[in-house]
Amino acid sequence: MPELPEVESLTHYLADHLVGRTVARVYPLAVNALKTYDPPPGALEGRGFDGVTRHGKFLDLRAGDLHLVIHLARAGWVRWTDALPEAPPRPGKGPLALRVRLTEPDGAGFDVTEAGTKKHLAVYVVRNPQDVPGIARLGPDPLSAAFTPEAFTRLLEGDRRQIKGLLRDQGTIAGIGNAYSDEILHTARMSPFKPAANLSEDEVGRLYAAIGSTLSDAIKRSDGLDLRNLKAEKKSGLRVHGRTGEACPVCGDTIREVSFSDSALQYCPTCQTGGKPLADRRMSRLLK
C-alpha cells in the first residue's frame, strides 16, 4: 500500500508535471472507484491544475475551485505518460480506473490504476477536500510543524491500544500504514504489542524521533525518482517489513512475523522484544 512517503513523492512529481497545464478530458472508467457525482468528473475539463498536495495518504490535485482527490488503497498507483493513446479508453475489467488527458500539443496525462480483484481505490471530485470523509477524520500529519513532541505525548496519554495499531490509525496520526509502522518500531527498538499508555518518557522520545527519521529518510530516497521506480525503492529501503526469515541489518537476528487475517507484521526479537518471539495468534489457533 502506498503510504505517506510514496504519496509525498507522488505530489512532488505531479506538481512538476501538472501545475500550469489544462485538463482536456477525464475518463472515469471504474464506476466503483468514483465516490462523488456532484460536481461530475467532467467539470475538471478546461480547468488548469494549480496545486498538488497531500492529506495523509490522500492525493489532492487542485484545479481552481475543484479538487481531484485520490486514495490509492492497497494496490492503486498513478502512471504518467508523455503521450497518451489518441483513442479513448474502454471500460472493462482491467486495472485502469481513471484517465486524465491534458491539452495539446503533446497530449500528455496520467492513468490511475488498481491491480488485483479486490477494488478499494477511491476517486473524489469536490470543492473542499474536507468534504471527503476520510480526510475530515484524519489526525495530525507527522511531518507538519504542529506535530511536536508535546503534541505526540498528548496523543498517547491514556490510550491502551497496542502501539502498532495506534500508529496505523489514520484518525490518530495521518499517513502511516503497515509497512512504515514496522519500520518505525524497529528503529525505536519497541515491541509492536506494547500499550501506548505504558510508554516511558524515554520511549516516547525514541518513538517520536523514529517517526520523523523513518518517514523523512524514505522520502529522501524516493524523491526525484520516476513513478515507475517508486514502489521498488520502497521495498528496497525497508529493513524489517516484508523480510521474514532474513537477518536483521542491525543485530543479525532472524526477522520474525506475526500473521493476522488480513495482514502481517514483522519485527526483530533482539532489537524489539528482549529476544523473545511474539505469539503468532493465527498459528496458535491452527495448532489447537
N, C-alpha and C positions, 0 to 999 in steps of 0.2 A: 504494500500500500504506500503510495506517495505520502510522505509526512512533511512536517514544516520545512526542513532543509530543501527537499526537492521542489516543493511548491514555491519557496522563496527564489530558488534558482530559475524556475519557470517564469516568475514575474519579471526577473531581470532580463531574461532572453526575450520574452514577448514585448516588454517595454521598448527594447531596442528595435524590434521588427514591426510593431503595430502602431505606436504613437505617431500621429500625423497622417495616418492612412485611412482611407474611407472604405466602408463596407459596401460591396456591390450586391452580394446575395448571401442569404442564410438558408441553409438546407437542414432542417430538423428531421432526422431520419429514424431515430428511435423514439417512438411516442412515449414509451415508458420512462425515458430519461427526462422528458420535458415536464417540469413541475409547475410551471406557471403558463397562463394563456393570455393574460391582460397586464401589460402590453404583449402582443404576439412577437415571436422572434423576428418576423419581417419588419417590425418597427425599427430595427437596427440599421436597415438598409438605407444608404445615403448619409449616414452619420459617420463622423470620424472618431477614431479612438484617441482619447486624450489622456489616458492614465491606466496603469496596471498596478494592482496591489494585491494583498493577501489578507484574509481573515482566518487565522488558524490554518486549516488545510483547504479552505475555500479560495479559489482563484477569482479575482474580480477585475473584469475588463470594462472600463468606463468609456462610454460614448455619449458625451454631452450629459443629458439628464437621465440616461438609461445605463443600466449595469448588466452585463452578461456575466453571471456568476456560475461557476462550475465547481462541483465537488467530484473528484476523480474516484472516490471509493477505493476498493482494493485493487482493481485491475484496469483503471482508466488511465489515459495518457493523452497528451497533446502532441500532434505531429505537424511540424511546419513544412510547407512545400513552397519552393520559389515559383513554381508554375503548375497550378492545379490543372487537371484534365478539363477540356472545354465542355465535354458532355456532363450534364447534371447527374449526380449520383442517384442510384435507385435504392429505395428502402428494401431491406432484406434481413436475413439472419446473421449477417456478418458483423464485424466489430465496429463499423462506422456508426457513430451516434449523431454527430453534428459536423457540418462543414461550413466554414465561413470563407467566402471568396472576397478578396479585396478588389478595388477598381483597377482598371487597366492603367498603365500599359502592360504590366507584366503578369497580371492575374494571379499573384501570389495569394497565399492564405493558409489556413490550418484546418486539420481534422481533429475531432475529439473522438477517441476510440475507447472501447472497453472489451477486453479479452474474456473468454470463458462463457459459461452458460448462466451463471448467477449474475444478474444485472442489477447493480446498485448505483451506478453513475447518475448524477443529478445535474440538470441544467435549469437555470432560472433567468428570466429577463424581468428586472424590477427597477423601480425608480429610486429605491432606497435599499442598500444591502441589508439593513436591519429588518426588512420585510421577509428575509429568508430565515425560517425558524432556527436552523442550525447555527446561523451567525448570531442571532439575537440571544442565544443561550450560552455563547462562548465565555469562558473565563479569561483572565488576563493573558496576553501574549508574553511568552517567556523572554522574548528579545526586546520588549518595549522598555522604555525608561521607567515606567510605573512598576515594573516587576523588580522591586528592590528586595534585599534580604529581609527587611521588616515585613513587607507585604507577603512574602513567601512564608514566613514564620506564622503569620496570622492565618494563612490558608490551612496550615497543618494543625492548628490548635484544636484539640478535642475531636479530631477526626480519627475514628477507629478502623478505617479501611486499611487494607494492606497497601503499602506504598506503591507497588506496581500498578494496582488498579487506580489509585489516586492520580498518578502521573498520566494515565491514559484517558482519564475522564475529561472530555472537552469542556464541560461546564466548570471545571476547576482550573485547568491550565489548557490553553488552546494550542493545538498543533502537534503534540507528542503522541505517537502511536506505539504499537507493539515493539517494533524494532528499536527505536531510539530510547524507549523506556528501559529495555535490556541493556543498552549501551551506557546509559546514564547511571544505572545502578551498579554496573561493573566498575565504572570509573570512580563512583563514590564508595566502592567496597561495602555494599549493603545488600542484605537479603531482600528479595522481592516480596517476601511474605511478612516483613516487619510492619506492625501497625504504625501509621503515620504519627499518632499521638504519643508514641513511645520513644520517638527520636530525641536524642540528647542535643544540646546546643551545638556541640561539635559535629554531630551527624547532620543536623540541619544545614550547617555551613558547608560541609562537604558536598551534600546533595545539591544545594543551590549552585555551588561552583561547577559541579559536574553538568548540570543542565546547561549552563551558559557555554562551557567549553565544548561539550559534545555537539551541540547544535551549531555553534559558530564554526567549529572545525569542519563539520560536514558541509556547510555552505561554502566555505573557502575551497574545499576540494572540488566541488561541483560547479562553482560559478564560472561562467565563460565556456563551459562545455556545450557541444551540440546536443540538442534534445535527445538524439538517438543514444547518447552515451551516458545520460544521467542515471538511468537505472543500474547500469553496470558499475558505475562509480559508487553508488550507494552500497551495493553488495560487497565490493572490494574493500570498502572502508570500514565495514562492521567487524568488530573484534570478537564478539560472542554470539550475537544474534544470527541464527541460521548456521551455526558452526558446531553443532552437536557432534561429540566424538573427537574433535580436533584439540590441539594443545592450546591452552590459554597463552596469549602472547606476553602476558606479564609474569606468570609464575610457572608455566609449563604443565599445570594440572589439566585433566581432561574436562572439557566443557560438557556440561550435562543439560538435560531438558526435562521440563515438566509439561505434560500434554493436557489440554482441555478439549472440550467437544469441538470447538471451532478455532482454536489457536494453540500456540505453544510458546513457552518462554525458555530462554537459555541463560545459563549463569555459570560461574566458576566457583566450585565449593571452597577452594583455598582462599580466593580473594574476597568472597562474599558471605560465606556461611560457616566460617571457622572449620572448614574441612569436612563438614557434614553434608551428605547429599539430602536434598529435599525430597519429600514423598511425592511420587508421581501418582496422583489420585486416580487417574484413568486406569493405569496399570494395576493399582491396588484393587479396583473393582473387578477387573478381569480375572485376577488371581483368586478371588473369593469363591 
